[in-house]
Amino acid sequence: MDKRRPHRAEFKARVTPEAPQGLKTVNESARGHEVHPGQVSRWPKKWVERLPKVFGGKADAETASPARQNGRLERKVRGN
């Protein structure tokens, strides 16, 4: 018997902001939505990691990656 329940993105979007914003603790949020506290604590981390992609375009993606930016600057210095 599989105890895991897949959660839709809409559900995660509703639950995730509660703990980081201080609206509820992780345990309160988990209890209220009937999910494990570990899930509720992991979702905000993923949310924060992916948030720049929501607002970013190509310029933001290059700024977010120092290696990419360094390569671009080196090419400019060499004149390529």
Sequence and secondary structure as in RCSB ss.txt:
>XXXX:A:sequence
MDKRRPHRAEFKARVTPEAPQGLKTVNESARGHEVHPGQVSRWPKKWVERLPKVFGGKADAETASPARQNGRLER
KVRGN
>XXXX:A:secstr
        HHHHHHHGGGTTTTSS HHHHHHHHT  HHHHHHHHHHHHHHHHHHH  HHHHHHH HHHHHHHHHH
HHHT 
